[in-house]
Amino acid sequence: MTLTFLLGGARSGKSTLAVQMGEHHGGPVHFIATAQAFDDDLAARIARHRLERPAGWTTVEEPVELAPTVHAAPAAAFVIVDCLTVWLANLFVHVTDPQRRMQAMDEMVAALRDRGRAGSGPTVVVSNEVGMGVHPETPMGREYRDELGRLNQAVAAVADRSLLLVAGRALRLDNPWELLR
């Protein structure tokens, strides 16, 4: 099993690369979409993304219960999780207790790790890098940024490879301690 973590800013090419990887897989693809249509714009985006995915793929739309959804994915399938950024925002809406959100994040990371230990098919996880942007103005914005940063670090720690995408190009992200040896 290979867990690939694709990280980058908005419109950096993360989701496009994840879909291309699925198309090149040559076997079943199980796409886990986390977006929830909170407004008309998001509903239109979700509809557009549905049309962009190959018809033969299985798509599961799950905005909150991500860990059980990852656990339930077929072992032999190529799994794409798109994306953690939206999933965490959904948690902020649906799960107001910070301890419960942290538990959900830990469970999701464990689900990814368990998938790898079980020898399941390749998995690609998409997330945004928000730590290089403007300092959030509100306490909730800062809390979201900080929690997403911690979540991204946890997923990168269990990933076999992590890539930072910028303008459709990728940089490999290595463990800094491996580079300092």
NORCORUR-V727953 format. One record per residue. RES is the residue in three letters. PHI is phi in degrees with one decimal (none if undefined). Layout:
BEGIN
res: {RES:RES}
phi: {PHI:PHI}
END
This chain:
BEGIN
res: {MET:THR:LEU:THR:PHE:LEU:LEU:GLY:GLY:ALA:ARG:SER:GLY:LYS:SER:THR:LEU:ALA:VAL:GLN:MET:GLY:GLU:HIS:HIS:GLY:GLY:PRO:VAL:HIS:PHE:ILE:ALA:THR:ALA:GLN:ALA:PHE:ASP:ASP:ASP:LEU:ALA:ALA:ARG:ILE:ALA:ARG:HIS:ARG:LEU:GLU:ARG:PRO:ALA:GLY:TRP:THR:THR:VAL:GLU:GLU:PRO:VAL:GLU:LEU:ALA:PRO:THR:VAL:HIS:ALA:ALA:PRO:ALA:ALA:ALA:PHE:VAL:ILE:VAL:ASP:CYS:LEU:THR:VAL:TRP:LEU:ALA:ASN:LEU:PHE:VAL:HIS:VAL:THR:ASP:PRO:GLN:ARG:ARG:MET:GLN:ALA:MET:ASP:GLU:MET:VAL:ALA:ALA:LEU:ARG:ASP:ARG:GLY:ARG:ALA:GLY:SER:GLY:PRO:THR:VAL:VAL:VAL:SER:ASN:GLU:VAL:GLY:MET:GLY:VAL:HIS:PRO:GLU:THR:PRO:MET:GLY:ARG:GLU:TYR:ARG:ASP:GLU:LEU:GLY:ARG:LEU:ASN:GLN:ALA:VAL:ALA:ALA:VAL:ALA:ASP:ARG:SER:LEU:LEU:LEU:VAL:ALA:GLY:ARG:ALA:LEU:ARG:LEU:ASP:ASN:PRO:TRP:GLU:LEU:LEU:ARG}
phi: {none:-122.7:-102.9:-109.7:-110.5:-106.9:-125.8:173.1:-81.2:-61.4:58.6:-88.1:109.0:-61.1:-65.6:-60.1:-63.9:-59.1:-64.6:-61.0:-61.4:-62.4:-63.9:-86.5:-64.7:84.8:-138.3:-66.0:-121.0:-118.5:-100.2:-107.6:-101.4:-105.3:-68.4:-125.7:-76.3:-83.4:-152.2:-64.6:-62.2:-67.0:-61.6:-66.8:-62.2:-61.0:-61.1:-63.7:-65.0:-59.5:-69.7:-76.7:-82.5:-57.1:-62.5:-78.6:-79.8:-87.6:-120.8:-118.1:-101.2:-138.5:-81.2:-130.5:-85.2:-74.3:-58.0:-62.6:-69.3:-65.3:-59.9:-81.5:-63.6:-58.2:-58.4:-83.6:-79.1:-82.8:-105.4:-118.7:-110.1:-135.2:-143.2:-67.9:-60.7:-70.1:-58.8:-64.1:-60.8:-61.9:-60.5:-61.2:-78.1:-95.1:-125.9:-81.4:-78.9:-57.3:-64.8:-67.8:-62.6:-61.6:-62.4:-62.5:-65.4:-60.9:-63.9:-67.1:-62.2:-62.4:-62.0:-64.7:-63.0:-62.5:-59.7:-66.5:-64.9:-79.5:74.3:-71.6:-65.9:-60.0:-132.6:-121.6:-120.2:-109.4:-154.1:-94.7:-93.9:-108.9:-75.5:-97.8:-91.5:-68.8:-63.5:-59.1:-76.2:-103.5:-58.1:-65.9:-61.4:-67.7:-62.4:-60.3:-58.3:-66.0:-66.3:-65.6:-60.1:-64.6:-62.6:-60.4:-63.0:-65.6:-68.3:-59.7:-66.9:-98.4:-76.4:-75.0:-151.5:-128.6:-125.0:-100.6:-101.2:-140.8:51.9:75.9:-116.4:-119.0:-117.9:-73.6:-104.4:-106.7:-61.4:-59.6:-70.7:-67.9:-74.3:-86.9:-72.0}
END
